[in-house]
Amino acid sequence: MIGISYNTALVLAGVALLGGAAGVIGCFAVLRRRGLLGDALAHACLPGICLAFLLAGERNFHVLLLGAFLSGLVGIGVLTALKSHTRLKEDAAIAIVLSVFYALGVVLLTAISHGPGGVNRAGLESFLLGQAASMQFADLRLIIGLTLGTLLLVVLLYKEFKLVAFDPAFARVQGWPALALDLALQLMLVLAVVVGLPAVGVLLMAALLVIPAAAARFWTDRLGYLLFLSGGFGMLAGMMGTYPSARGENLATGPLVILAAALLFLISLALGSSRGLVRRWLRQRGYQNQVQKQQLLDALFRFPQAPVPESALRERLHWPARRLAYWLRHGQKEGVLVRGVGTVQLTPIGRDRAVDYQARKEHWQALLLRHPQEVPALLRLDLPPPDPGLGTEVDSPSLNGRGQP
Amino acid sequence: MILLAQAYSPEYLAFWTIAIGGTCAAACSLLGCFLLLRRMSLLGDALSHGILPGIALAVMVTGTLTGPVLFLGAMAFGLLTALLAQVLNHQGGVSEDASLGVVFTSLFALGVLLITRFLRHVEVDTHCIFFGLLDGVAFNPTTYFGWEVPEAYPTQALTFLLALGFILLFWKELKLSTFDPALAGAMGFRPGLMHFLLIALVAGTTVSAFAVVGSILVLAMLIVPPATALLLTDRLAPMLAWAAGLAFSAAALAYWLASPTMLASTMAGMMAVVSGAQLLLAVLFAPRHGVLARLVRRLRLSLRIAIEEVLASLYRREEGAPTALENEFRSHGLSHWLTRLAFWRLRRARLIRADQDGTYHLTPPGRDRALEVVRAHRLWESFLNRHFDLPPDHLHAPASRVEHFIGPQLRGELARQLDQPATDPHGRVIPPGESPSS
């Protein structure tokens, strides 16, 4: 372990904690399909910062933060108003708040520096990209406060947030203050953005609010784990991104943290245990194998004469030779078929299985014919073939209201 | 750059700055209309950030911040952004907004890293990536076909013409695939290809615009004028015209506002702010969809309902029913001042008159109006009574909500269906209506 200076440790802790808090808050935004709301609110803070600078006159840190916070609140208000009182949709409202507020900030900033091309372009660039290296203890204190506050709020209002995140309409019908809870979630977003802005800038803040949550989504379908994982990913990305600059290599912290998060995202995309590509490929493969096994048994069963020539079997199945050879070997091992010289025959076990499969298939057909309107739902549910003993009036979960669109 | 530009006359500067800014904004707005209608507004945001690595790479190769290599590099990364986001969305199962967010922040970070790591020694004004050059648009006059125009103008004009040409050429395909992609696909119009072409054009426009207005303000030009236009009209062609016109006027207004004698500010930022102000005005005062217009519509409806309530109550009192007017109105959620306004309007129209002791009475024309309302009310009660299994004391409330929306034609229809009933379920007389003709 290399020795790290006090300042480096401070930056490391600050960025990691911020990543954790943003990861947790970002989950709710991503679940509500507002992944870019954080981006918009971060941009919306600029005019507030500029106004605070104009009013307070000097670079008073707390006044600037307050300005950013109020400006973010106004941003949320404008967004909500545009969404609910005009015919504009949420994505347009987000884009409008982002760009117009930011432009207002740029105009104010040039007004501060008296004319275009002034000194404050550097200030604006640090607003966009952040200056993690110059993080102070006061920043860290704020970040710790934010993290604790976020965790406390999420623990206290876990059930309510969950409901609003997944089904706001149902929450409203059940009598929960859905709008207030929604605003509370957005308020947490603003707080995180305001606290994070001086340290890591607009873009890193936007990234930390989206990428960890999107990455965690590949691993789990449960909200509790999702929050935990997303927070963990955010922290990890913060540490991974800060470490190279802590080693003294001359690299900006913000972009590195984003790229570290992107790396975690890519790993999750590939290996995620719930929706990862490998996992989904394996699942699809398993299903394909099952279908091919059944197709082979079915084809053998339907031939009129008992030992079936392999060539005739191949013709009927339209399979490549290797696939047929593989499944014939597999079937022999399982004891469902025996092979002669260029011929194949079902064993009694294989015959039983084929009959069973036949019955299930006919049953499915009857079921789908009787409930054609349920076909999409039944297919989506990916049910195992029903037991023929049940009759065609099967109480499938979809008929009981689950899995309905 | 400003010093350099002062060699030209103010009129020349004003004309060309507005022309360049306005043309650029109009091109963005034309395409932005389709982004807005397809709910792809945030793609503009993603594209304008995602092109940064392309720009950085191009600058690393060529060493300048202009030229075709830069355009191609930026264009390539713009398409890559859109493509990656789409793959993540479709194949990876990530929601649309999150996939955009993941892709563009990552690419942007890559771009910043490239710039800070490798371009520190190259003399590049990276600020223009964020803010654009409009204030000091390259004014090196170049001659095209005998016309002397600033260097930056032909690119913008070309972009605008490309966008316009694309829209005109593929008008029906774009329209159909925007409003009903499933139908467009079924009719063989290839909405996927339209989608791709649109994204490619937006990427190209973004690249040519970012040099003028900067990366984030491109988003404002793409979305804000179309959003304003959407509030002003319900048809696609006028929407496009409005959007382009608003964008151009925003440029002109912004030039004036940003001039040193006014606010002395950056023109690109001011263009976005002016567009935002235009949107605000449209939100408030748009003829059909504006807040004010809807408020007036609601007030007029409330007033009509209040007037009809007053008339009906007076009629019921004439019939001998003990109605307390005030309670009646409060139960309908009509506020005090609205009721008073209704009485004032009724008196002025001579539909009611006041006695010496202050009680109100219907005048003959007033009674005619009251009859219509009461007839509608009682016909609806009868209808409910016949067709729905409701207890008699549950008939009044729904009827008194619906009575204001039953016109003469529907009253005739109801009466015919109910075989011209003489009394309602409570045994009260249904006023005979208009002659049951037609």
Chai-1 contact restraints between the chains, C-beta under 6 A:
chainA,res_idxA,chainB,res_idxB,connection_type,confidence,min_distance_angstrom,max_distance_angstrom,comment,restraint_id
A,V30,B,A98,contact,1.0,0.0,6.0,A-B,restraint_1
A,R33,B,S95,contact,1.0,0.0,6.0,A-B,restraint_2
A,R33,B,D97,contact,1.0,0.0,6.0,A-B,restraint_3
A,G35,B,D97,contact,1.0,0.0,6.0,A-B,restraint_4
A,G35,B,A98,contact,1.0,0.0,6.0,A-B,restraint_5
A,G35,B,G101,contact,1.0,0.0,6.0,A-B,restraint_6
A,L36,B,L42,contact,1.0,0.0,6.0,A-B,restraint_7
A,L36,B,D97,contact,1.0,0.0,6.0,A-B,restraint_8
A,L36,B,G101,contact,1.0,0.0,6.0,A-B,restraint_9
A,T86,B,V283,contact,1.0,0.0,6.0,A-B,restraint_10
A,R87,B,H289,contact,1.0,0.0,6.0,A-B,restraint_11
A,L88,B,A227,contact,1.0,0.0,6.0,A-B,restraint_12
A,K89,B,R39,contact,1.0,0.0,6.0,A-B,restraint_13
A,D91,B,R39,contact,1.0,0.0,6.0,A-B,restraint_14
A,D91,B,S41,contact,1.0,0.0,6.0,A-B,restraint_15
A,D91,B,L42,contact,1.0,0.0,6.0,A-B,restraint_16
A,A92,B,L36,contact,1.0,0.0,6.0,A-B,restraint_17
A,A92,B,S41,contact,1.0,0.0,6.0,A-B,restraint_18
A,A92,B,A227,contact,1.0,0.0,6.0,A-B,restraint_19
A,A95,B,S41,contact,1.0,0.0,6.0,A-B,restraint_20
A,A95,B,L42,contact,1.0,0.0,6.0,A-B,restraint_21
A,A95,B,L219,contact,1.0,0.0,6.0,A-B,restraint_22
A,A95,B,I223,contact,1.0,0.0,6.0,A-B,restraint_23
A,I96,B,V224,contact,1.0,0.0,6.0,A-B,restraint_24
A,I96,B,A227,contact,1.0,0.0,6.0,A-B,restraint_25
A,S99,B,L219,contact,1.0,0.0,6.0,A-B,restraint_26
A,S99,B,A220,contact,1.0,0.0,6.0,A-B,restraint_27
A,S99,B,A272,contact,1.0,0.0,6.0,A-B,restraint_28
A,V100,B,A272,contact,1.0,0.0,6.0,A-B,restraint_29
A,V100,B,G276,contact,1.0,0.0,6.0,A-B,restraint_30
A,Y102,B,I216,contact,1.0,0.0,6.0,A-B,restraint_31
A,A103,B,L217,contact,1.0,0.0,6.0,A-B,restraint_32
A,A103,B,A220,contact,1.0,0.0,6.0,A-B,restraint_33
A,A103,B,G269,contact,1.0,0.0,6.0,A-B,restraint_34
A,A103,B,A272,contact,1.0,0.0,6.0,A-B,restraint_35
A,A103,B,V273,contact,1.0,0.0,6.0,A-B,restraint_36
A,L104,B,V273,contact,1.0,0.0,6.0,A-B,restraint_37
A,V106,B,G269,contact,1.0,0.0,6.0,A-B,restraint_38
A,V107,B,S265,contact,1.0,0.0,6.0,A-B,restraint_39
A,V107,B,G269,contact,1.0,0.0,6.0,A-B,restraint_40
A,V107,B,M270,contact,1.0,0.0,6.0,A-B,restraint_41
A,V107,B,V273,contact,1.0,0.0,6.0,A-B,restraint_42
A,T110,B,S265,contact,1.0,0.0,6.0,A-B,restraint_43
A,T110,B,T266,contact,1.0,0.0,6.0,A-B,restraint_44
A,A111,B,S265,contact,1.0,0.0,6.0,A-B,restraint_45
A,G115,B,A264,contact,1.0,0.0,6.0,A-B,restraint_46
A,P116,B,D135,contact,1.0,0.0,6.0,A-B,restraint_47
A,P116,B,T266,contact,1.0,0.0,6.0,A-B,restraint_48
A,R121,B,H127,contact,1.0,0.0,6.0,A-B,restraint_49
A,L203,B,F108,contact,1.0,0.0,6.0,A-B,restraint_50
A,A206,B,T105,contact,1.0,0.0,6.0,A-B,restraint_51
A,A207,B,T105,contact,1.0,0.0,6.0,A-B,restraint_52
A,V210,B,A98,contact,1.0,0.0,6.0,A-B,restraint_53
A,V210,B,G101,contact,1.0,0.0,6.0,A-B,restraint_54
A,V210,B,V102,contact,1.0,0.0,6.0,A-B,restraint_55
A,I211,B,V102,contact,1.0,0.0,6.0,A-B,restraint_56
A,A214,B,V94,contact,1.0,0.0,6.0,A-B,restraint_57
A,A214,B,A98,contact,1.0,0.0,6.0,A-B,restraint_58
A,A214,B,V102,contact,1.0,0.0,6.0,A-B,restraint_59
A,A252,B,T116,contact,1.0,0.0,6.0,A-B,restraint_60
A,P255,B,A109,contact,1.0,0.0,6.0,A-B,restraint_61
A,P255,B,V112,contact,1.0,0.0,6.0,A-B,restraint_62
A,P255,B,L113,contact,1.0,0.0,6.0,A-B,restraint_63
A,I258,B,T105,contact,1.0,0.0,6.0,A-B,restraint_64
A,I258,B,A109,contact,1.0,0.0,6.0,A-B,restraint_65
A,L259,B,A109,contact,1.0,0.0,6.0,A-B,restraint_66
A,A262,B,S106,contact,1.0,0.0,6.0,A-B,restraint_67
A,F265,B,V102,contact,1.0,0.0,6.0,A-B,restraint_68
A,L269,B,G92,contact,1.0,0.0,6.0,A-B,restraint_69
A,R275,B,G93,contact,1.0,0.0,6.0,A-B,restraint_70
